[in-house]
Amino acid sequence: MPSVRIYAIIPNMKNVIITIKGLQDASPGQVDTAEAIELITSGEYSHLGRESVLSYLESEMTGMEGTRTTFRASPERVTLTREGTLNTQMIFEQGKKHRFLYETPYGATSLGVDTRRLTCGFGEDGGEMEIDYTIDVDSVVVSENSFIISVRASGSDRAIPCA
């Protein structure tokens, strides 16, 4: 996947604060195996018509330092693209399953993503999306995941409500 500087091709990118709250269960069906994460980072955001774009650089804390993560979100579909030390593109559409190639410095593998729930409410100044999905290898579920991503104007201490 070629390296693309997303902020160079998306007009009117604004500096924002992005809050990501996630839950990952890598042992589905077992009790108390879910792991919660929360990340607050600076990034860029743009909203035009029905589509929003948010982008940020991963850090050493996420284990993906040197990778840019970009979300292109509309009410029906979200595309997550990672470019850098880790390269992948995941498509989330409620009720649909998509396959994707997950590339790391150690090799690549084909995985599936099945989106159980997708809510997306962005506007001019930010908003929020929530995605609940599973990841599978050869149709065997290896993790159940959910995350909520909130975007607010940089310098603001209040969350932007969903549109």
Phi, psi and omega in degrees: 000126183289149179283127181233133176272099189301323182288347178277342183247352179253122181287154171059038176292134179250149173284132183220169170253128182247126177247125180241122175243123185227160176223128180230129177241103182274003176228066182306140179092347178259153185279139173056045179248359181286142179243126180263143175226153171218131181228131173240124184214163174272154180196194179237152183213143175215143178227127179217116181064238180264001184244138174239148177233129172229144188214143177206160176269132175289159182238177176300328181299326181274350182082009182233035180307138181090008180243136173260128177254131181229133174248131169250116188236134169230171182301331184258344189209139175232131175246123177257125178238132174240132180224134179141235180289340176230132183235127177196162173218120181246138178246127179248119173221124184305130178080004181240151177247134178234147174263151177210156178264127181252108183256130175232172176299344183262354180143183183233152176216153178264130180232166175242147175234126180243112184272117180274325181210138178219120172234136186218120179224090179243153176219195184304322186256007179130209180148212187207149171222153178224132180228132177239122189207166173241155173244136179229157172238122182051043178067012174255120182294125180250345174200147173249132189223153170209149172210154174239128177243124177247139179237130177222158180301140177297134181092351178266140178255012177242146177287149176275126180291157177299145179283000000 
